[in-house]
Amino acid sequence: MINIKEVWELNEAEFKEIEDLFEKKIALENLTKIIDTNNQELYDKLIKDYGKTVHQFDSWWNEMSRKYHWEGSNWWLDFETKKIMTNKK
């Protein structure tokens, strides 16, 4: 049985930042599925933007976990409650 534990509740600014990054990341992932790879210039831009977005997304998690000393290491965001969650050990 997996027990889930609340780690942190995000404020509005923190939530908006990660929500925007998450939505952009998903949108770029969806674009990779439909873009014509023969259009090298557009494809290269997409890959560059995706790499930058993933880096920003990962950096957000790293910075927030250090800033607030979150316990655990496998976190996720409950978008309805704006709470960071983890599996309880």
OpenMM code with the backbone's topology and positions (N, CA, C; nanometers):
from openmm import Vec3, app, unit

residues = "MET ILE ASN ILE LYS GLU VAL TRP GLU LEU ASN GLU ALA GLU PHE LYS GLU ILE GLU ASP LEU PHE GLU LYS LYS ILE ALA LEU GLU ASN LEU THR LYS ILE ILE ASP THR ASN ASN GLN GLU LEU TYR ASP LYS LEU ILE LYS ASP TYR GLY LYS THR VAL HIS GLN PHE ASP SER TRP TRP ASN GLU MET SER ARG LYS TYR HIS TRP GLU GLY SER ASN TRP TRP LEU ASP PHE GLU THR LYS LYS ILE MET THR ASN LYS LYS".split()
positions = [
    Vec3(0.0844, -0.1188, 0.0000),
    Vec3(0.0000, 0.0000, 0.0000),
    Vec3(0.0886, 0.1246, 0.0000),
    Vec3(0.0617, 0.2145, -0.0900),
    Vec3(0.1389, 0.3375, -0.0989),
    Vec3(0.0708, 0.4454, -0.0154),
    Vec3(0.1476, 0.5030, 0.0733),
    Vec3(0.0984, 0.6152, 0.1516),
    Vec3(0.1515, 0.7439, 0.0911),
    Vec3(0.0645, 0.8403, 0.0770),
    Vec3(0.1024, 0.9673, 0.0176),
    Vec3(0.1059, 1.0729, 0.1270),
    Vec3(0.2078, 1.1570, 0.1190),
    Vec3(0.2268, 1.2592, 0.2212),
    Vec3(0.2390, 1.3966, 0.1563),
    Vec3(0.1751, 1.4951, 0.2174),
    Vec3(0.1899, 1.6338, 0.1737),
    Vec3(0.3247, 1.6861, 0.2216),
    Vec3(0.3976, 1.7501, 0.1311),
    Vec3(0.5296, 1.8025, 0.1638),
    Vec3(0.5260, 1.9544, 0.1797),
    Vec3(0.4527, 2.0209, 0.0900),
    Vec3(0.4546, 2.1672, 0.0896),
    Vec3(0.3354, 2.2202, 0.0122),
    Vec3(0.2825, 2.3350, 0.0548),
    Vec3(0.1780, 2.4018, -0.0225),
    Vec3(0.2386, 2.5251, -0.0890),
    Vec3(0.2266, 2.5316, -0.2199),
    Vec3(0.2849, 2.6412, -0.2960),
    Vec3(0.2030, 2.7690, -0.2815),
    Vec3(0.2724, 2.8820, -0.2835),
    Vec3(0.1995, 3.0084, -0.2901),
    Vec3(0.1603, 3.0319, -0.4364),
    Vec3(0.0843, 3.1367, -0.4624),
    Vec3(0.0327, 3.1612, -0.5980),
    Vec3(0.1440, 3.1779, -0.7006),
    Vec3(0.2475, 3.2543, -0.6662),
    Vec3(0.3566, 3.2793, -0.7610),
    Vec3(0.4321, 3.1507, -0.7933),
    Vec3(0.4593, 3.0699, -0.6917),
    Vec3(0.5293, 2.9421, -0.7124),
    Vec3(0.4456, 2.8492, -0.7989),
    Vec3(0.3161, 2.8441, -0.7691),
    Vec3(0.2268, 2.7574, -0.8452),
    Vec3(0.2191, 2.8018, -0.9913),
    Vec3(0.2039, 2.9307, -1.0136),
    Vec3(0.1927, 2.9829, -1.1501),
    Vec3(0.3188, 2.9527, -1.2301),
    Vec3(0.4349, 2.9671, -1.1657),
    Vec3(0.5614, 2.9421, -1.2351),
    Vec3(0.5723, 2.7966, -1.2810),
    Vec3(0.5435, 2.7019, -1.1918),
    Vec3(0.5577, 2.5608, -1.2290),
    Vec3(0.4438, 2.5183, -1.3213),
    Vec3(0.3269, 2.5747, -1.3043),
    Vec3(0.2157, 2.5426, -1.3933),
    Vec3(0.2489, 2.5862, -1.5363),
    Vec3(0.3031, 2.7062, -1.5520),
    Vec3(0.3412, 2.7551, -1.6850),
    Vec3(0.4497, 2.6675, -1.7476),
    Vec3(0.5507, 2.6317, -1.6681),
    Vec3(0.6580, 2.5457, -1.7196),
    Vec3(0.6043, 2.4086, -1.7594),
    Vec3(0.5158, 2.3528, -1.6770),
    Vec3(0.4570, 2.2218, -1.7049),
    Vec3(0.3764, 2.2261, -1.8352),
    Vec3(0.2932, 2.3290, -1.8496),
    Vec3(0.2106, 2.3403, -1.9700),
    Vec3(0.2967, 2.3585, -2.0951),
    Vec3(0.4015, 2.4390, -2.0840),
    Vec3(0.4909, 2.4596, -2.1984),
    Vec3(0.5625, 2.3301, -2.2345),
    Vec3(0.6081, 2.2567, -2.1331),
    Vec3(0.6778, 2.1295, -2.1549),
    Vec3(0.5862, 2.0309, -2.2278),
    Vec3(0.4635, 2.0189, -2.1827),
    Vec3(0.3670, 1.9274, -2.2450),
    Vec3(0.3357, 1.9721, -2.3884),
    Vec3(0.3177, 2.1018, -2.4088),
    Vec3(0.2885, 2.1531, -2.5433),
    Vec3(0.4031, 2.1223, -2.6395),
    Vec3(0.5262, 2.1428, -2.5944),
    Vec3(0.6413, 2.1138, -2.6804),
    Vec3(0.6534, 1.9640, -2.7078),
    Vec3(0.6233, 1.8816, -2.6071),
    Vec3(0.6255, 1.7361, -2.6281),
    Vec3(0.5217, 1.6965, -2.7327),
    Vec3(0.4049, 1.7587, -2.7270),
    Vec3(0.3012, 1.7293, -2.8261),
    Vec3(0.3419, 1.7765, -2.9655),
    Vec3(0.4094, 1.8899, -2.9733),
    Vec3(0.4573, 1.9388, -3.1031),
    Vec3(0.5571, 1.8430, -3.1667),
    Vec3(0.6395, 1.7785, -3.0851),
    Vec3(0.7376, 1.6849, -3.1416),
    Vec3(0.6685, 1.5688, -3.2121),
    Vec3(0.5443, 1.5421, -3.1748),
    Vec3(0.4706, 1.4310, -3.2348),
    Vec3(0.4115, 1.4672, -3.3711),
    Vec3(0.3942, 1.5963, -3.3968),
    Vec3(0.3264, 1.6354, -3.5204),
    Vec3(0.4130, 1.7172, -3.6154),
    Vec3(0.5269, 1.7636, -3.5698),
    Vec3(0.6114, 1.8499, -3.6536),
    Vec3(0.6780, 1.7681, -3.7641),
    Vec3(0.6922, 1.8305, -3.8772),
    Vec3(0.7599, 1.7680, -3.9910),
    Vec3(0.9105, 1.7776, -3.9686),
    Vec3(0.9739, 1.6645, -3.9466),
    Vec3(1.1184, 1.6640, -3.9199),
    Vec3(1.1997, 1.7049, -4.0418),
    Vec3(1.1363, 1.7127, -4.1586),
    Vec3(1.2059, 1.7606, -4.2785),
    Vec3(1.2280, 1.9118, -4.2747),
    Vec3(1.1497, 1.9811, -4.1921),
    Vec3(1.1684, 2.1251, -4.1735),
    Vec3(1.2744, 2.1420, -4.0642),
    Vec3(1.3994, 2.1312, -4.1036),
    Vec3(1.5110, 2.1256, -4.0090),
    Vec3(1.5182, 2.2482, -3.9188),
    Vec3(1.4953, 2.3656, -3.9740),
    Vec3(1.5048, 2.4890, -3.8948),
    Vec3(1.4009, 2.4906, -3.7827),
    Vec3(1.2784, 2.4567, -3.8169),
    Vec3(1.1714, 2.4537, -3.7172),
    Vec3(1.1954, 2.3424, -3.6155),
    Vec3(1.2381, 2.2270, -3.6642),
    Vec3(1.2654, 2.1139, -3.5752),
    Vec3(1.3780, 2.1477, -3.4770),
    Vec3(1.4838, 2.2106, -3.5258),
    Vec3(1.5954, 2.2492, -3.4386),
    Vec3(1.5505, 2.3486, -3.3322),
    Vec3(1.4649, 2.4434, -3.3704),
    Vec3(1.4134, 2.5406, -3.2743),
    Vec3(1.3298, 2.4706, -3.1680),
    Vec3(1.2468, 2.3778, -3.2105),
    Vec3(1.1641, 2.3030, -3.1166),
    Vec3(1.2506, 2.2269, -3.0168),
    Vec3(1.3524, 2.1586, -3.0655),
    Vec3(1.4404, 2.0813, -2.9775),
    Vec3(1.5136, 2.1738, -2.8805),
    Vec3(1.5581, 2.2883, -2.9297),
    Vec3(1.6266, 2.3859, -2.8438),
    Vec3(1.5314, 2.4381, -2.7357),
    Vec3(1.4099, 2.4756, -2.7757),
    Vec3(1.3108, 2.5252, -2.6800),
    Vec3(1.2739, 2.4180, -2.5783),
    Vec3(1.2603, 2.2953, -2.6257),
    Vec3(1.2255, 2.1859, -2.5350),
    Vec3(1.3374, 2.1632, -2.4333),
    Vec3(1.4611, 2.1615, -2.4786),
    Vec3(1.5740, 2.1431, -2.3874),
    Vec3(1.5801, 2.2522, -2.2824),
    Vec3(1.5581, 2.3757, -2.3248),
    Vec3(1.5588, 2.4889, -2.2318),
    Vec3(1.4450, 2.4766, -2.1306),
    Vec3(1.3277, 2.4385, -2.1771),
    Vec3(1.2113, 2.4259, -2.0896),
    Vec3(1.2302, 2.3133, -1.9889),
    Vec3(1.2814, 2.2002, -2.0329),
    Vec3(1.3065, 2.0882, -1.9413),
    Vec3(1.4091, 2.1293, -1.8358),
    Vec3(1.5110, 2.2023, -1.8770),
    Vec3(1.6115, 2.2507, -1.7819),
    Vec3(1.5467, 2.3439, -1.6785),
    Vec3(1.4629, 2.4362, -1.7234),
    Vec3(1.3941, 2.5273, -1.6317),
    Vec3(1.3008, 2.4505, -1.5384),
    Vec3(1.2311, 2.3525, -1.5925),
    Vec3(1.1390, 2.2697, -1.5143),
    Vec3(1.2145, 2.1944, -1.4053),
    Vec3(1.3234, 2.1278, -1.4426),
    Vec3(1.4046, 2.0532, -1.3456),
    Vec3(1.4691, 2.1462, -1.2439),
    Vec3(1.5139, 2.2619, -1.2892),
    Vec3(1.5759, 2.3590, -1.1985),
    Vec3(1.4758, 2.4097, -1.0958),
    Vec3(1.3518, 2.4296, -1.1379),
    Vec3(1.2485, 2.4743, -1.0446),
    Vec3(1.2342, 2.3737, -0.9304),
    Vec3(1.2243, 2.2460, -0.9641),
    Vec3(1.2107, 2.1427, -0.8610),
    Vec3(1.3330, 2.1400, -0.7693),
    Vec3(1.4513, 2.1487, -0.8269),
    Vec3(1.5740, 2.1473, -0.7466),
    Vec3(1.5817, 2.2674, -0.6535),
    Vec3(1.5532, 2.3851, -0.7068),
    Vec3(1.5600, 2.5072, -0.6264),
    Vec3(1.4572, 2.5066, -0.5140),
    Vec3(1.3357, 2.4675, -0.5441),
    Vec3(1.2296, 2.4672, -0.4429),
    Vec3(1.2580, 2.3642, -0.3337),
    Vec3(1.3062, 2.2475, -0.3728),
    Vec3(1.3336, 2.1441, -0.2721),
    Vec3(1.4460, 2.1873, -0.1788),
    Vec3(1.5456, 2.2572, -0.2323),
    Vec3(1.6543, 2.3082, -0.1470),
    Vec3(1.6058, 2.4238, -0.0598),
    Vec3(1.5305, 2.5135, -0.1189),
    Vec3(1.4823, 2.6324, -0.0472),
    Vec3(1.3970, 2.5946, 0.0736),
    Vec3(1.3095, 2.4965, 0.0548),
    Vec3(1.2151, 2.4603, 0.1605),
    Vec3(1.2500, 2.3295, 0.2318),
    Vec3(1.3631, 2.2712, 0.1957),
    Vec3(1.4107, 2.1480, 0.2612),
    Vec3(1.3040, 2.0383, 0.2598),
    Vec3(1.2525, 2.0104, 0.1399),
    Vec3(1.1502, 1.9079, 0.1269),
    Vec3(1.2078, 1.7720, 0.1615),
    Vec3(1.1298, 1.6937, 0.2320),
    Vec3(1.1728, 1.5568, 0.2583),
    Vec3(1.1379, 1.4696, 0.1385),
    Vec3(1.2094, 1.3588, 0.1293),
    Vec3(1.1883, 1.2682, 0.0175),
    Vec3(1.2626, 1.3166, -0.1056),
    Vec3(1.2338, 1.2511, -0.2179),
    Vec3(1.3011, 1.2908, -0.3413),
    Vec3(1.2143, 1.2672, -0.4646),
    Vec3(1.1017, 1.2038, -0.4478),
    Vec3(1.0127, 1.1760, -0.5603),
    Vec3(0.8842, 1.2560, -0.5400),
    Vec3(0.8866, 1.3825, -0.5831),
    Vec3(0.7740, 1.4715, -0.5581),
    Vec3(0.6884, 1.4871, -0.6820),
    Vec3(0.5645, 1.5264, -0.6597),
    Vec3(0.4769, 1.5660, -0.7686),
    Vec3(0.3819, 1.6718, -0.7161),
    Vec3(0.3228, 1.7428, -0.8084),
    Vec3(0.2323, 1.8514, -0.7730),
    Vec3(0.0888, 1.8075, -0.7947),
    Vec3(0.0076, 1.8254, -0.6911),
    Vec3(-0.1362, 1.8088, -0.7046),
    Vec3(-0.1881, 1.9450, -0.7513),
    Vec3(-0.2229, 1.9559, -0.8786),
    Vec3(-0.2610, 2.0845, -0.9361),
    Vec3(-0.3905, 2.1392, -0.8767),
    Vec3(-0.4763, 2.0531, -0.8237),
    Vec3(-0.6018, 2.1003, -0.7647),
    Vec3(-0.5798, 2.1678, -0.6302),
    Vec3(-0.4875, 2.1145, -0.5506),
    Vec3(-0.4652, 2.1682, -0.4160),
    Vec3(-0.3427, 2.2580, -0.4068),
    Vec3(-0.2607, 2.2590, -0.5120),
    Vec3(-0.1344, 2.3342, -0.5155),
    Vec3(-0.0350, 2.2822, -0.4116),
    Vec3(-0.0457, 2.1538, -0.3805),
    Vec3(0.0422, 2.0927, -0.2807),
    Vec3(0.1417, 1.9985, -0.3471),
    Vec3(0.2638, 2.0030, -0.2951),
    Vec3(0.3674, 1.9100, -0.3371),
    Vec3(0.3500, 1.7839, -0.2536),
    Vec3(0.3507, 1.6702, -0.3207),
    Vec3(0.3259, 1.5425, -0.2551),
    Vec3(0.4457, 1.4497, -0.2748),
    Vec3(0.4554, 1.3497, -0.1872),
    Vec3(0.5573, 1.2459, -0.2010),
    Vec3(0.5022, 1.1161, -0.1438),
    Vec3(0.5706, 1.0074, -0.1709),
    Vec3(0.5341, 0.8794, -0.1113),
    Vec3(0.5904, 0.8732, 0.0291),
    Vec3(0.5060, 0.8344, 0.1233),
    Vec3(0.5489, 0.8198, 0.2619),
    Vec3(0.6224, 0.6882, 0.2756),
    Vec3(0.7350, 0.6909, 0.3452),
    Vec3(0.8132, 0.5679, 0.3655),
    Vec3(0.7661, 0.4940, 0.4881),
] * unit.nanometer
topology = app.Topology()
chain = topology.addChain("A")
for resn in residues:
    res = topology.addResidue(resn, chain)
    for name in ("N", "CA", "C"):
        topology.addAtom(name, app.Element.getBySymbol(name[0]), res)
